[in-house]
Amino acid sequence: MKMNAVINFIYLFLIAHQTAAFSSIKPPIAFHKNSALLAESTETETETEIEMVAPKKIINDPSDAVSEFISGLLYQYPNTMTKLQNHNVILSTTITHDKVNILSGGGSGHEPSHAGWVGSKGMLTGAILGGIFASPSVASIVAAIRAVTQVNAGKGCLLIVKNYTGDRLNFGMACEIANSEGRKCQMVVVADDSALERTNGITGARGVAGTVLVHKIAGAAAEKGLELEEVAAAAGDMANRVKSLGVALDSVTIPGASSVNDRLDEKTIEIGLGIHGEAGIQQSTLKTADELASIIVKTILDYGRDEDGKIVPTYKAGDDLALMVNNLGGISNFEMSILVRGVMKILEGGSEKCSVSRVYVGAFMTSFDMKGASVSIVSLTDAPDALIGYLDDETDAPAWAKADIYKKSDGPRLSASEVPEVEAPKKEAADLSSVQVSIDDFESKVSKGVKAACDSLIENEPLLTKYDTIVGDGDCGITMMRGSQEIISRLQSGKLVTSHPVPFFDTLADAISASMGGTSGILLEIMFRKMSTFLNASDSATGIDGKKMVEAFFEGVNAVSFYGGATVGSRTMLDALFPAVDAMTKGEDGAKAAVDGAQSTAGMGTASA
């Protein structure tokens, strides 16, 4: 008890010393949104009224957000995670003392870090969750250590800590208390952010997404049965090797904030913005994905890593690399893959000629809804074989996704070669001698009918465009005119075959496919192709007569309904087509029924298609 009192006194002294140190630092000069540093000024600025916009978040009371997050998480993992009583600590349901247990944590808001890395093997045994962007308390960290260690027994635990003052002090204090109780405990600090100089302030570079790779190494090393010192050494090796840098298009707005964080306006981005919204390297106007990739990779390369007391480049040309592209919270998967492409082109192309054997992409360490991404790079070329193996070892941590490993020695990536397109078979004149047509003067009637219909559509293009501008996107008239012109052209050139129903409907579909875009085009093409295939399967004994043509029309209209998803009453072309089919089946006037069906749509209140 006396030893704990002494340690607590030292801890208070450290906090007081840290506070005094910070109080002696002059306020930083302003960081302008256009990347210009403004000189310090004591002049009083005129305050202007700014409309504050409250952020939209799916939360209840912000003060309960962390505990409610934990509750929701436990519903998702009922068999593998549990909570430590009285503390916001997530623990594995499988805790043993015959291996080193790995603990990490920090402020909430970086999910899936750190609870997402808790499992029964291969990563974390537990995660200590602080408040939003706030270091967890010493009491909670100590409680977590006690939950996974024994007094004067067992293999102990390793604390993996991101390099922030609060985390270092609180985890460090907890580590010392644990040791004073006879519990084996060591701490590894991760400072992978390449945005800040190593000598920046008191703490130096920040700990960011590269921390997750340190979790992976430590957890895998522990699974091998290594002693605490060996696990700590492996984790420290990865912590030294991995370097990271992020870019933010928009800053983070925390739950419960009274307004949206407007640090970055609609035209400004920030290179190196911290995962809590701390200042980065510079602000600039928006850049392309490839430009961002170039800046990030070059900064990481130049930042370097420690090798025998010297700072050397993070990687060398020709090295085997592992790459992590981390979603900071608000970037789409689509954009993430574009950034991956840009980074890979630099690392494996140009003068670098590296080989990236492992690519990890996803949300590893976020900052709530920050619209941004970070890149972490680690050279594996001179890494111990064991370290590389630890990256690939199995883990059941729910947030981890194992990399699809590429070995340069196996030749080009399978994904780099494209599967040849299978070309459509060349259309040959079909032998239709067995499918007789029992319709008088079919060719002449079809040619005249098609020409008349197309001429009418072309003439009425302005009216169709006018109507579609009111109820749609205004392209119906132009689309119908374009299709009609193509059909007439093919009719005149002989490409539109009118001698037989089967090739007629097939070549009519070809003409529509080549000229009409949008929904109308594809639906009409479906209808005519279905009519062609139906007629082509006709029984040679009965042939094709007027009744068979009506049946083909019915099949075509049904295909439009099936593939398009609409039916009568959806206020679409089907409100004219289905009545026409029904009338023709009964031997009635199909054209009149189609007109009546079209007119009926005027009384429909809504369109469901």
C-alpha positions in Angstrom: 0.0 0.0 0.0 2.8 2.4 0.8 4.5 1.6 -2.5 1.2 2.5 -4.3 1.0 5.8 -2.4 4.6 6.7 -3.5 3.8 5.8 -7.2 0.6 7.9 -7.0 2.6 10.8 -5.7 5.1 10.5 -8.5 2.2 10.4 -11.0 0.7 13.6 -9.6 4.1 15.2 -9.8 4.4 14.2 -13.5 1.1 15.7 -14.3 2.0 18.9 -12.5 5.3 19.0 -14.3 3.6 18.4 -17.7 1.1 21.2 -17.0 3.8 23.6 -16.0 5.7 22.7 -19.2 2.7 23.3 -21.4 1.9 26.6 -19.7 5.3 27.9 -20.6 4.7 27.4 -24.3 3.5 30.4 -26.2 0.2 30.0 -28.0 0.7 28.7 -31.5 0.4 31.1 -34.4 -2.8 30.7 -36.4 -3.0 28.1 -39.1 -4.9 29.6 -42.0 -7.2 27.5 -44.1 -5.3 28.4 -47.3 -2.1 26.9 -45.9 -0.6 30.3 -45.0 0.8 30.8 -41.5 -0.4 34.1 -40.1 1.7 36.1 -37.7 0.7 36.3 -34.1 -1.5 39.2 -33.3 -2.9 40.7 -30.1 -5.4 42.8 -31.9 -9.0 42.1 -31.1 -10.9 40.8 -34.1 -14.4 41.9 -34.8 -16.8 39.1 -34.0 -19.2 38.2 -36.7 -22.5 36.3 -36.3 -22.0 32.7 -37.7 -24.9 30.4 -38.0 -24.0 27.2 -36.0 -25.2 24.0 -37.6 -25.7 21.1 -35.2 -24.2 17.8 -36.5 -26.4 14.8 -37.2 -25.4 11.8 -35.2 -27.2 8.5 -34.2 -26.8 8.9 -30.5 -28.9 9.5 -27.3 -27.3 11.4 -24.5 -23.7 12.1 -25.5 -22.6 11.4 -21.9 -23.8 7.9 -22.3 -22.4 7.3 -25.7 -19.4 5.2 -24.8 -21.3 2.9 -22.4 -24.1 2.5 -25.0 -21.5 1.7 -27.7 -20.1 -1.0 -25.5 -23.5 -2.5 -24.9 -24.2 -2.6 -28.7 -20.8 -4.2 -29.3 -21.5 -7.0 -26.8 -24.8 -7.8 -28.6 -22.7 -8.4 -31.8 -20.2 -10.7 -30.1 -22.0 -12.6 -27.5 -19.5 -15.5 -27.3 -16.2 -13.8 -27.6 -16.4 -10.5 -25.8 -17.4 -9.4 -22.3 -17.1 -6.3 -20.1 -15.1 -5.8 -17.0 -17.4 -4.8 -14.1 -17.3 -1.1 -13.1 -15.0 -0.1 -16.1 -15.3 0.6 -19.8 -13.0 -2.4 -20.6 -13.7 -5.0 -23.2 -12.1 -8.4 -22.5 -11.9 -11.7 -24.3 -14.1 -14.4 -22.9 -11.1 -16.7 -23.2 -8.2 -15.5 -20.9 -5.3 -17.8 -20.0 -2.1 -17.1 -18.2 0.1 -19.4 -20.1 0.7 -16.7 -22.7 1.4 -13.0 -22.6 -1.9 -11.1 -22.7 -2.0 -8.0 -24.9 -3.9 -4.9 -23.8 -4.3 -1.6 -25.6 -6.8 1.3 -25.6 -7.2 5.0 -25.7 -10.0 7.5 -26.3 -13.2 6.3 -27.9 -14.0 7.4 -31.4 -11.4 5.4 -33.4 -13.5 2.2 -33.9 -12.8 -0.5 -34.7 -9.8 0.4 -32.6 -9.4 -0.9 -30.1 -12.2 -3.2 -29.2 -12.4 -4.7 -32.7 -9.0 -6.3 -32.2 -10.1 -8.3 -29.1 -10.4 -12.0 -29.6 -9.3 -15.4 -28.2 -6.1 -15.5 -30.2 -3.7 -13.5 -32.3 -4.3 -9.9 -31.3 -5.7 -8.2 -28.1 -6.9 -9.8 -24.9 -8.6 -6.6 -23.9 -9.2 -3.0 -24.8 -9.5 -0.1 -22.3 -11.9 2.6 -23.6 -11.6 6.2 -22.5 -14.2 8.9 -23.1 -14.5 10.4 -26.5 -10.9 11.3 -27.6 -9.9 11.0 -23.9 -7.3 8.7 -22.4 -8.8 6.0 -20.1 -8.3 6.4 -16.4 -5.4 4.8 -14.5 -8.0 2.9 -12.4 -9.5 1.3 -15.5 -6.1 0.4 -17.0 -5.0 -1.1 -13.7 -8.3 -3.0 -13.5 -7.7 -4.5 -16.9 -4.2 -5.5 -16.1 -5.3 -7.2 -13.0 -8.0 -9.1 -15.0 -5.4 -10.7 -17.3 -2.4 -11.2 -15.0 -1.5 -13.1 -11.9 0.6 -12.0 -8.9 4.1 -13.5 -9.2 2.8 -16.0 -11.7 1.8 -16.3 -15.4 3.4 -14.7 -18.4 2.2 -11.2 -17.7 0.8 -8.6 -20.1 2.0 -6.1 -22.7 0.5 -2.6 -23.0 0.5 -1.1 -26.5 0.1 2.6 -26.3 -0.3 5.3 -28.9 2.1 8.2 -28.4 0.0 10.8 -26.7 0.8 12.5 -23.4 -2.3 11.3 -21.6 -2.0 7.8 -22.8 1.7 7.5 -22.0 1.2 8.9 -18.5 -1.9 6.9 -17.6 -0.8 3.6 -19.1 2.7 4.1 -17.7 1.3 4.8 -14.2 -0.8 1.7 -14.4 2.1 -0.4 -15.6 4.2 0.7 -12.6 1.3 0.0 -10.2 1.0 -3.5 -11.7 4.6 -4.2 -11.3 4.5 -3.0 -7.7 1.9 -5.7 -7.1 4.1 -8.4 -8.5 2.3 -8.5 -11.9 4.5 -8.7 -15.0 3.8 -5.8 -17.2 5.7 -3.9 -19.9 4.7 -1.1 -22.3 5.5 -0.4 -26.0 4.8 3.1 -27.4 3.8 3.5 -31.0 4.7 6.8 -32.8 4.2 6.1 -36.5 2.8 9.4 -37.7 5.1 11.0 -40.2 3.3 14.4 -39.9 5.3 15.6 -36.9 9.0 15.7 -36.3 10.4 13.2 -33.8 11.5 16.0 -31.6 8.1 17.8 -31.8 7.2 19.2 -28.3 7.6 16.8 -25.4 5.9 13.8 -26.8 7.1 13.7 -30.5 5.3 11.9 -33.3 1.8 10.7 -32.7 0.5 7.1 -32.7 -2.0 6.4 -35.5 -3.1 3.5 -37.7 0.2 1.7 -37.7 -0.6 0.8 -34.1 -2.9 -1.9 -35.5 0.0 -3.7 -37.1 1.8 -3.6 -33.8 -1.3 -5.2 -32.2 -1.1 -8.0 -34.8 2.6 -8.7 -34.2 2.3 -8.7 -30.5 -0.7 -10.9 -30.4 0.8 -13.4 -32.8 4.1 -13.5 -30.9 2.2 -14.1 -27.7 0.4 -17.1 -29.4 3.8 -18.7 -30.0 4.4 -18.8 -26.3 7.2 -16.2 -26.2 8.1 -14.5 -23.0 7.0 -11.0 -22.2 10.4 -9.4 -23.1 10.4 -11.2 -26.4 6.8 -10.2 -27.3 7.7 -6.6 -26.3 10.8 -6.7 -28.6 8.7 -8.0 -31.6 6.1 -5.3 -31.0 8.8 -2.7 -30.7 10.4 -3.8 -33.9 7.1 -3.3 -35.8 6.5 0.0 -34.0 9.8 1.3 -35.3 9.4 0.0 -38.9 5.9 1.2 -39.7 5.3 4.8 -40.7 2.0 6.5 -41.5 0.5 9.7 -42.9 -3.1 10.7 -43.3 -5.1 13.3 -45.3 -8.4 14.8 -44.4 -11.0 16.4 -46.7 -13.1 17.3 -43.8 -12.3 17.3 -40.1 -13.9 15.3 -37.4 -17.1 16.4 -35.6 -17.5 14.5 -32.3 -20.9 13.3 -30.9 -22.5 15.9 -28.7 -20.8 18.9 -30.4 -23.0 21.9 -30.8 -21.8 22.6 -34.3 -20.1 20.9 -37.3 -16.3 21.3 -37.2 -15.6 23.8 -39.9 -11.8 23.7 -39.7 -11.7 22.8 -43.3 -13.9 24.6 -45.8 -15.3 23.2 -49.0 -12.2 23.9 -50.9 -9.5 23.0 -48.4 -7.9 19.7 -47.3 -5.2 19.0 -44.7 -2.2 16.8 -45.1 -1.3 15.0 -41.9 -4.3 16.1 -39.8 -4.3 14.0 -36.6 -6.9 11.4 -35.6 -8.3 13.9 -33.0 -8.3 16.8 -35.4 -4.8 18.1 -34.5 -2.9 20.2 -37.0 -1.1 18.5 -39.7 1.7 19.4 -42.1 -0.1 21.8 -44.4 -3.5 22.8 -45.8 -4.1 23.1 -49.5 -6.8 23.1 -52.1 -8.2 19.7 -53.1 -5.8 17.5 -55.0 -6.4 14.4 -57.2 -6.0 10.9 -55.7 -2.7 10.4 -57.5 -1.4 13.7 -56.3 -2.3 12.8 -52.7 -0.8 9.4 -53.1 2.5 11.0 -54.3 2.6 13.4 -51.3 1.8 10.8 -48.8 4.3 8.2 -50.0 7.2 10.7 -50.4 6.6 12.1 -46.9 6.6 8.6 -45.4 9.7 7.6 -47.3 11.6 10.7 -46.3 10.5 10.6 -42.6 12.5 7.4 -42.2 12.9 4.9 -39.4 15.6 4.2 -36.8 18.2 1.7 -37.7 21.0 1.2 -35.1 20.6 4.8 -33.9 20.5 6.3 -37.4 17.5 7.6 -39.3 17.3 5.7 -42.7 14.6 5.9 -45.4 11.4 4.0 -44.4 12.0 1.7 -47.3 14.5 1.2 -50.2 14.0 0.7 -53.9 13.2 -3.0 -54.5 12.0 -3.7 -51.0 9.2 -6.0 -50.1 6.5 -3.9 -48.5 3.3 -4.2 -46.5 0.8 -1.5 -47.1 -2.2 -0.4 -45.0 -4.7 2.1 -46.5 -7.0 3.1 -43.6 -10.4 4.8 -43.8 -10.6 7.6 -41.3 -14.3 7.2 -41.2 -16.1 9.0 -44.0 -14.5 7.9 -47.3 -16.4 5.5 -49.6 -14.9 2.2 -50.5 -14.9 3.4 -54.1 -12.6 6.2 -53.3 -10.4 4.0 -51.1 -9.7 1.7 -54.0 -8.7 4.6 -56.2 -6.3 5.8 -53.5 -4.9 2.2 -53.2 -4.3 2.3 -57.0 -2.4 5.6 -56.8 -0.2 4.4 -53.9 0.6 1.1 -55.6 1.5 2.8 -58.9 4.2 4.8 -57.0 5.5 2.0 -54.9 5.8 -0.6 -57.6 6.4 1.7 -60.6 8.8 4.5 -61.4 12.1 4.4 -59.6 10.8 2.6 -56.5 10.3 -0.8 -58.1 9.2 -2.2 -54.8 7.0 -5.2 -54.4 3.9 -4.9 -52.2 3.2 -8.3 -50.9 0.4 -7.4 -48.4 -2.3 -4.8 -49.0 -4.6 -4.1 -46.1 -7.6 -1.8 -46.9 -10.4 -0.8 -44.7 -11.4 1.0 -41.5 -8.6 0.2 -39.0 -8.3 3.3 -36.9 -11.0 5.9 -37.6 -11.8 9.4 -36.3 -15.6 9.2 -36.2 -16.9 10.7 -39.4 -13.6 12.3 -40.6 -13.6 12.3 -44.4 -10.1 11.2 -45.0 -7.7 8.3 -45.2 -4.2 7.3 -44.0 -1.5 5.2 -45.5 0.9 3.1 -43.5 4.0 1.5 -45.0 6.4 -1.1 -43.5 9.4 -2.7 -45.2 9.6 -6.4 -44.7 12.8 -6.9 -46.7 15.2 -7.0 -43.7 12.6 -8.0 -41.2 13.0 -11.3 -39.3 11.1 -14.2 -40.8 9.2 -14.5 -37.5 7.9 -10.9 -37.8 6.6 -11.5 -41.3 5.0 -14.7 -40.1 3.3 -12.9 -37.3 1.6 -10.7 -39.9 0.1 -13.7 -41.6 -0.8 -15.8 -38.5 -4.5 -16.5 -37.8 -6.5 -14.3 -35.5 -10.2 -14.3 -34.6 -10.2 -10.6 -33.8 -13.5 -9.5 -35.6 -12.2 -6.4 -37.3 -9.0 -8.0 -38.8 -9.0 -9.0 -42.5 -6.1 -11.2 -43.5 -4.2 -9.9 -46.6 -4.3 -11.8 -49.9 -0.5 -12.4 -50.1 1.3 -11.8 -53.3 4.7 -13.3 -53.9 6.8 -11.7 -56.6 8.7 -14.9 -57.2 5.4 -16.5 -58.4 5.3 -14.1 -61.4 2.8 -11.4 -62.1 -0.4 -11.1 -60.0 -3.2 -13.2 -61.3 -5.4 -10.1 -60.8 -3.2 -8.2 -63.3 -4.2 -10.4 -66.2 -7.7 -9.9 -67.7 -9.9 -12.8 -68.7 -10.4 -12.6 -72.5 -13.9 -11.6 -73.5 -15.9 -14.3 -75.1 -17.2 -12.9 -78.4 -20.7 -13.4 -79.5 -21.1 -16.0 -82.2 -21.3 -14.5 -85.7 -24.9 -14.4 -86.8 -25.4 -16.6 -89.8 -28.5 -16.8 -91.9 -30.9 -19.0 -90.0 -32.5 -22.0 -91.7 -36.1 -21.0 -91.3 -37.4 -23.3 -94.0 -39.0 -25.5 -91.4 -40.8 -22.5 -89.7 -43.4 -21.4 -92.3 -45.1 -18.0 -92.2 -48.9 -18.1 -92.7 -49.4 -14.4 -92.9 -50.3 -12.9 -96.3 -47.8 -10.4 -97.6 -45.8 -10.3 -94.4 -42.8 -8.5 -95.7 -44.7 -5.7 -97.4 -47.0 -5.1 -94.4 -44.1 -5.1 -91.9 -42.0 -2.7 -94.0 -44.8 -0.2 -94.4 -45.9 -0.5 -90.8 -42.4 0.0 -89.4 -41.8 3.0 -91.7 -45.1 4.7 -90.7 -44.5 4.1 -86.9 -41.0 5.5 -87.1 -42.1 8.6 -89.2 -44.7 9.3 -86.5 -42.2 9.1 -83.7 -39.8 11.4 -85.5 -42.6 13.9 -86.2 -43.8 13.9 -82.6 -40.4 14.2 -81.0 -41.0 17.8 -79.7 -44.3 16.7 -78.1 -42.7 13.6 -76.5 -39.8 15.7 -75.2 -42.2 18.3 -73.8 -44.2 15.6 -71.9 -41.1 13.9 -70.6 -39.6 17.2 -69.4 -42.7 17.5 -67.2 -42.8 13.9 -65.8 -39.3 12.6 -66.4 -35.8 13.6 -67.4 -36.7 15.1 -70.8 -34.9 12.6 -73.1 -37.8 10.4 -74.3 -38.5 12.3 -77.5 -34.8 12.4 -78.5 -34.3 8.7 -77.7 -37.4 7.6 -79.7 -36.3 9.8 -82.6 -32.8 8.4 -82.6 -34.1 4.8 -82.5 -36.6 5.5 -85.3 -33.9 7.0 -87.6 -31.7 4.0 -87.1 -34.5 1.6 -87.8 -35.4 3.5 -91.0 -31.7 3.5 -92.1 -31.5 -0.3 -91.6 -34.8 -0.9 -93.3 -33.5 1.0 -96.4 -30.1 -0.7 -96.3 -31.5 -4.2 -95.9 -30.0 -4.8 -92.4 -33.5 -4.9 -91.0 -34.7 -8.2 -92.2 -38.5 -8.1 -93.0 -38.9 -11.4 -94.9 -39.6 -13.5 -91.8 -40.8 -12.7 -88.2 -37.9 -14.4 -86.4 -35.0 -12.4 -88.0 -37.3 -9.3 -88.2 -37.7 -9.0 -84.5 -34.1 -10.0 -83.9 -32.7 -7.3 -86.2 -35.2 -4.8 -84.9 -33.8 -5.4 -81.4 -30.3 -4.9 -82.8 -31.2 -1.6 -84.2 -32.7 -0.5 -80.9 -29.7 -1.7 -79.0 -27.4 0.3 -81.3 -29.3 3.6 -81.1 -31.5 3.9 -78.0 -30.2 4.4 -74.5 -32.1 4.7 -71.3 -34.8 2.5 -69.8 -37.1 2.6 -72.8 -34.4 1.4 -75.2 -33.5 -1.7 -73.2 -37.1 -2.6 -72.4 -38.1 -2.4 -76.1 -35.0 -4.5 -77.0 -36.0 -7.1 -74.4 -39.5 -7.3 -75.8 -38.4 -7.8 -79.5 -35.7 -10.3 -78.6 -38.1 -12.3 -76.6 -40.6 -12.3 -79.5 -37.9 -13.5 -81.8 -36.7 -16.4 -79.6 -40.3 -17.4 -78.9 -41.2 -17.6 -82.6 -38.0 -19.4 -83.5 -39.1 -22.2 -81.2 -42.4 -22.5 -82.9 -43.6 -25.9 -83.9 -42.8 -26.5 -87.6 -46.1 -28.2 -88.0 -48.2 -25.2 -87.1 -45.8 -22.5 -88.3 -46.3 -18.8 -87.6 -49.7 -17.3 -88.1 -51.6 -14.3 -86.7 -52.4 -16.2 -83.5 -48.8 -17.1 -83.0 -47.7 -13.5 -83.5 -50.1 -12.4 -80.7 -48.7 -15.1 -78.5 -45.2 -13.8 -79.2 -46.4 -10.3 -78.4 -47.7 -11.6 -75.1 -44.4 -13.2 -74.3 -42.5 -10.0 -75.2 -44.7 -7.9 -73.0 -44.4 -10.3 -70.1 -40.6 -10.2 -70.4 -40.7 -6.4 -70.1 -42.7 -6.7 -66.9 -40.5 -9.4 -65.5 -37.2 -7.8 -66.1 -38.3 -4.2 -65.6 -40.4 -5.0 -62.4 -43.4 -2.9 -63.4 -46.9 -4.0 -64.3 -50.3 -2.5 -65.1 -50.9 0.5 -62.9 -47.2 1.5 -62.6 -47.8 4.3 -65.1 -45.4 2.9 -67.7 -45.5 1.6 -71.3 -47.1 -1.6 -69.8 -50.3 0.3 -69.2 -50.6 0.5 -73.0 -49.0 -2.9 -73.9 -50.9 -5.2 -71.6 -54.4 -3.9 -72.7 -53.3 -4.3 -76.3 -52.2 -7.9 -75.7 -55.5 -8.6 -74.0 -57.6 -7.1 -76.7 -55.7 -8.9 -79.5 -56.0 -12.2 -77.7 -59.8 -11.7 -77.8 -59.7 -10.7 -81.5 -60.4 -7.0 -80.7 -58.6 -3.8 -81.8 -55.2 -3.8 -80.0 -54.3 -0.3 -81.1 -57.4 1.2 -79.6 -56.9 -0.7 -76.4 -53.3 0.6 -76.2 -54.5 4.2 -76.7 -57.1 3.8 -74.0 -54.5 2.2 -71.7 -52.2 5.1 -72.2 -54.9 7.6 -71.5 -55.7 5.9 -68.3 -52.4 6.9 -66.8 -53.5 10.5 -66.7 -55.8 9.6 -63.8 -53.1 7.8 -61.8 -52.0 9.7 -58.7 -48.5 8.3 -58.5 -46.0 6.3 -60.6 -44.4 3.3 -59.0 -41.7 2.8 -61.6 
